[in-house]
Amino acid sequence: MKFPWWRGPSIRGHLHIRGHELTLGVPVRADARGYGDTGFNASAIVFPVEGCYRIRGAADGAVLSFVTMVRSCSALAELPTSQRRAYAICDS
């Protein structure tokens, strides 16, 4: 899933993202490369299982944390297999 981040005017540095499912402790995979050290930064976060996740982004001492509930999309199962693959992002 893509998430947008914005560094404030005085924040510089690489965005580091961590997170885990709160009950099982399963970690997320996250990628925030390619956007430089200031301003806007898109990221990709892969949630390996359904559940409640705490996500933490940090850059230059500034931290943003949030909790989100992740559920699978019931409509995905109704798609033909050829279309379903286009939406799959868990390719470890």
Sequence and secondary structure as in RCSB ss.txt:
>XXXX:A:sequence
MKFPWWRGPSIRGHLHIRGHELTLGVPVRADARGYGDTGFNASAIVFPVEGCYRIRGAADGAVLSFVTMVRSCSA
LAELPTSQRRAYAICDS
>XXXX:A:secstr
 EEEEE  TT  S  EEEEEETTT  B EEE  SS SSSEEEEEEE  SSEEEEEEEEETTEEEEEEEEE   GG
GGGS HHHHHHH     
